[in-house]
């Protein structure tokens, strides 16, 4: 069985590449405080980019978009805006490891961003993270030494001694 799609003269389809979509998402997020995927979807539609919820979720994850807090509200942010892992402009203020657990202290409102970075790096020493406002709880894998964990986490984030 064959299925055919018919387009009438007053219906047009514009195709956008993944790169175009990613660029549009980054552009919208960098210009406005967007607090939900639905709001972002509507902003993209206003720019002529129709996108499914599933595709938008995948695109946000691929780009590395995180939820950041500003006062009492949260909004999407690009992790490279306002902080750099390389030169330590914004860094973790404390890391304490005990057994198979670790606690990271971050500037207020930044725990989710740092937890997302750790999760995306898929560190072999870290089983998972839970982020609050300024604290991240990490569960370390079995048989990981405190030294190994500290070295691995410190390599990804700037940690103040």
Steps between C-alpha positions, in 0.01 A plus 500: 500500500626848415408815683522831318491849644333769297576868544251757385602836355434685827700265724876523501760304689832651597771260598765597754818314573594399853769771494239762405273385783784500752607849392141626530461346847827655617397835356161501674643386835779758490256786429209414732434326830310189395356299787341200326532284192153610390606865519815420300296304246270802451798738463649272234164478321489881491831481312353247256647187657241236584646231724357202687533474877720189466735670255519811716589290807774320305633828360515659847694202632740496202568873533557463874229743606440503875243653733643792695343694784452871521330605818180303540476385138696259284585531134701330229864598462796399292769367735772696322334834578646674803739228605800313378629165620845576360590823674290457813292819467234318697607203702391247756570635848535166674526128441477251784524127441416232754484137401280464192342845540612850411357846556582795273425858603427744215404865471125548567282388209776313318483145638284375209744637246802333663309173553402498131865544403606210724217281365586577136868418556392152617788477747574133573531582871153659530182292500268801517427849627217682674504880487342752732548876480864524607587141589550183298487153653700239308493124539835348411539158346619200697874474572576860401752661730445850634818607320376360165164672540655834598743488208227412249250761619770768529608431141151587378423796730709774655510416870626755753745337739 
